[in-house]
C-alpha cells in the first residue's frame, strides 16, 4: 500500500498525496475534528503494537 500511494504521489504531484499527509488527515493530526482523540489513540496503539511486534520477532 505504501508504494502505491507514494508512487502515485510522485506522478500526480498534487498537495496531500503522500502517505504521511493521508495519515495526518485520517487521524486528524493537524485539526481537531469530532472524535479526533479516538483516532489519535488508535494510531498510537497501532504504532505501539507494530514496534513491539517488530522488536520481539512476532511474539506480540
Secondary structure as GFF3:
##gff-version 3
##sequence-region A 1 60
A	DSSP	alpha_helix	2	12	.	.	.	ID=ss1
A	DSSP	alpha_helix	19	26	.	.	.	ID=ss2
A	DSSP	alpha_helix	36	55	.	.	.	ID=ss3
###
